[in-house]
Amino acid sequence: EMEWEELAGCQNVTGTKCDFSSAITEYDVEYHVRLRAETREDKSPWSSYFEMIPSEIAEIGPPEIELHSTNGVIEIKVSPPEANRAQKMWIDDLSFKYNLVIWENSSNAELRKENIFPTDTINDLAPETTYCLKVQAYRPLEKEGLFGPIHCIKTTRKVKDLLCPTNVRVSALNMKFHLHWNSQYKESVRYTVQYLLAYLKNIPGDQSKKWLCVPRCENITNTKCNFTSIIPPAPGFYYLRVQAMSEYNRSCLSKEVKIDPLITNEIGPPAVKLDVSDVLLHVQISPPGGSENEALRDYGLSYRVLYWKNSSNNEEEAKMKVVKQRIATVSDLTPSTLYCVKAQAFSEAYNKSSHFSKEECIRTHGGRKNLGPVYTLIANPIILQNKLDLYSCYVDWGCYLGITCDYSSLFRLFLFLQDLGGQPFGSPYLLTEEPTENFCIIESIITEETKQIDFEEGQHSKQSSRDSGNYSNDDDNSGSKVSEEKEIV
């Protein structure tokens, strides 16, 4: 059975509540509590016990705040709950976040809500106006606390200082970051860009001495700064501001800007290179910023490849291919056709997309099929001398177009030529020329010069009716064609 202990301060009480905080020594263990009613003459049975873990049932109390009005803004400092207590339920003060509700002290005021840091500035307020506010502490993903009491304060008139930089903004492309600002000061002024790691804002107290100078952005005269050097390989949150210093050593700070590098950054377009082989189009993609830019790896980039036929009378729409690698292969293309390609980088995790790359175009190869050595064999006039005196060789036009072709005959011819020496295409007796659309039967172009060759019995007659009139496909070039073939013989 349980060993019950009396709660000090909770004996013989006449009310219906009791403070037993002094009995709680640990906040994350389970306690059992029971009670009974008593009179002078009698005692009731014990109630069923109540189970509790203090840290789970306890509410977060209100924080304490300090306010100060200056130059049209309200400066606020927040102390976490239990700040002045020796024994704390929530030891980690940095785990608290704070919500602010502020409104003008008027009958028709609208509430304005925002998150604030332990030391913060409330901006965008009307000058010489009374504002009321209250603050709530909460632990993210756990529980919200109680709002503290309402405090009211009147703002002052804002003094416009032309020395202060205005319109401070960040531009970023491919993880290259630049800070820009405007200057209203007409005299000589020098600027220093400062940054603060965002987590330091969550620490209560004055953080003014925690700001650091951006390298190569100290005492500059221009109104922009490259602060890429402060962004580490694993980006975090940053605050930046610009300090202006006049020639009389008077200074003024700009408003602070907060950046999340991976959110602020814009992804530039990739680049593409094209190559074709047979009827395949190979697309090589260079990532934004170049292959050496590793700063974009946190985005987990994928690529949309858009390709289309570049033809004035072509109504086919562009087609898209999505790849995660930096190479894409497109098949089922039309031979002898100009194709154009462009690519876009995108990140699903950050919902970001680049512009499309510059268009690149390339023409696919012709329609003839690559038959390897057999194609080379039949597509060129052949003269053999050794075991053969003269062979008749011709090309069927239907085979050239890939319409009909007796491949078995071609294969037998190829094997027969291999028997001549094992490597017929390296033989000195095999002479070739580039294929053209003009084909002729070789024995039909023999002239008097060919009589120097000793023909064996069974040679074909020059007057064969089979090749009559087949010297050339061109009426005007028959003479030159014959001359060309003569030189080959």
Secondary structure, DSSP 8 states (H G I E B T S, - for coil): -------TT-SS--SS----GGG---SSS-EEE----B-SS-B------EEE-HHHH------EEEEEEETTEEEEEEE-TTTT-SS-S---GGG-EEEEEEEESSTT---EEEEE-SEEEE-S--TT-EEEEEEEEEETTTEEEEE---EEEE-------TTS-EEEEEEEETTEEEEEEE----S-EEEEEEEEEGGGGGSSS--GGG-EE-TT-SSBSSSEEE-GGG--SS---EEEEEEEEETTS-EEE---EEE-HHHH-B----EEEEEEETTEEEEEEE-TT-TT--TTGGG--EEEEEEEE--TT-----EEEEESSSEEEE-S--TT-EEEEEEEEEETTTTEE------EEEE---SS---THHHHHHSS-----SS-S-------HHHHTTS---HHHHHHHHHHHHTTTS-GGG-TT-------S----GGGG--GGGGGS---TT---TT-GGGTT-S-S-SSSHHHHHHHHHHH-
